[in-house]
Amino acid sequence: MSNQAGIVGTWKMTIAQTETSPEALETMQTFFADGNYLETNNNPQAGSTGHGVWRGTGDTYQYTFQVFVSDAQGQYIGKRVIRNTIRMDNPDRYTGQGTADVIDRDGNVTKNVFAAPTVGTRMQVEQP
């Protein structure tokens, strides 16, 4: 178990495959004490590294981040904005519900990519 309180730290998160989330994803997330957020995932087509912010206290938190999205030729086509509300199940695990919107270059929401449950597990120091 971690000696950290709250959400601050690095987490391994999974997004379940559902009707509105066509594939399962794994991500690495870092929640910084100053309210900033950083994310990367295992699917390069899902977008760039995500940058965002978080807020919350106790066992409930919300975060929002965005990634840049490119087409198959590497041309920028817009961004994806992801929002998640999570609840700490214990100090090292959370569950949540997330949504993502694709936004074109002109700022128009073109589609909702997913609405899916998420599960996060705090990263622990492993013995060499």
C-alpha positions in Angstrom: 0.0 0.0 0.0 1.1 3.5 -0.7 2.1 6.1 1.9 0.7 8.9 -0.3 -2.6 10.5 0.4 -5.2 11.3 -2.2 -4.7 11.2 -6.0 -1.2 12.7 -6.2 1.2 10.2 -7.9 1.5 7.9 -10.9 -1.3 5.5 -11.9 -1.8 2.7 -14.4 -5.4 3.2 -15.7 -7.5 1.0 -18.0 -10.4 2.0 -20.1 -12.8 -0.8 -20.7 -14.1 -1.9 -24.1 -17.8 -1.1 -24.3 -20.3 -0.3 -27.0 -19.2 3.3 -27.1 -15.5 2.5 -26.5 -14.4 0.3 -29.4 -11.2 -0.9 -27.8 -9.7 -1.3 -24.4 -6.8 1.1 -23.6 -4.1 1.3 -21.0 -2.6 4.6 -19.9 0.0 5.9 -17.5 -1.2 9.0 -15.6 0.6 11.4 -13.3 -1.4 13.7 -11.0 0.9 16.5 -9.7 0.4 18.2 -6.3 -0.1 21.6 -8.0 -3.2 20.4 -10.0 -1.5 19.6 -13.3 -1.9 16.2 -15.0 0.0 14.2 -17.6 -1.1 11.1 -19.5 0.2 8.8 -22.2 -1.5 5.6 -23.5 -0.7 2.5 -25.4 -2.4 3.5 -28.7 -0.5 6.0 -30.9 -3.7 6.6 -32.9 -5.5 7.9 -29.8 -3.4 11.1 -29.9 -0.3 12.7 -28.4 0.7 12.8 -24.8 -2.2 14.3 -22.8 -1.8 17.5 -20.8 -4.5 18.7 -18.3 -5.6 19.6 -14.9 -7.4 18.0 -12.0 -9.3 19.0 -8.9 -11.0 17.3 -6.0 -10.7 16.3 -2.3 -11.3 13.3 -0.2 -12.2 10.4 -2.4 -13.7 12.2 -5.4 -11.8 13.9 -8.2 -12.4 15.2 -11.7 -9.8 15.8 -14.4 -9.8 17.1 -17.9 -7.0 16.8 -20.5 -6.5 17.1 -24.2 -4.4 15.3 -26.8 -3.6 16.4 -30.4 -4.8 14.1 -33.1 -3.3 13.5 -36.6 -4.5 11.6 -39.6 -2.7 8.6 -41.2 -0.3 11.0 -43.0 0.7 12.7 -39.8 -1.3 15.9 -40.5 -2.9 17.7 -37.5 -6.7 17.3 -37.7 -7.8 18.4 -34.3 -7.8 17.4 -30.7 -9.5 15.0 -28.3 -10.7 16.3 -25.0 -11.1 13.7 -22.2 -13.0 14.2 -19.0 -13.2 11.7 -16.1 -14.8 11.7 -12.6 -13.2 9.2 -10.3 -13.8 7.9 -6.8 -11.0 6.4 -4.7 -11.9 2.8 -3.6 -8.9 2.7 -1.4 -5.5 4.7 -1.3 -4.2 2.7 -4.3 -7.2 2.1 -6.5 -9.9 4.2 -8.1 -12.9 3.6 -10.4 -14.5 6.2 -12.6 -16.5 7.1 -15.7 -14.9 9.0 -18.6 -16.0 10.6 -21.8 -14.0 11.9 -24.8 -14.9 14.3 -27.6 -13.2 14.8 -30.9 -12.8 18.5 -31.8 -11.9 19.6 -35.3 -9.5 22.3 -36.3 -12.3 24.9 -36.2 -13.3 24.0 -32.6 -16.4 22.0 -33.5 -17.2 18.8 -31.6 -17.4 16.2 -34.4 -18.2 13.1 -32.3 -18.1 11.6 -28.9 -15.5 8.9 -29.0 -16.4 7.0 -25.8 -18.2 6.9 -22.6 -16.6 4.1 -20.6 -15.7 2.9 -17.1 -12.1 3.4 -15.9 -10.0 1.7 -13.3 -6.8 3.1 -11.9 -4.1 1.4 -9.8 -1.4 3.4 -8.1 2.1 2.5 -9.4 4.3 1.0 -6.7 8.1 0.8 -6.3 9.2 -2.7 -7.4 12.2 -4.6 -6.1 15.0 -5.0 -8.6 
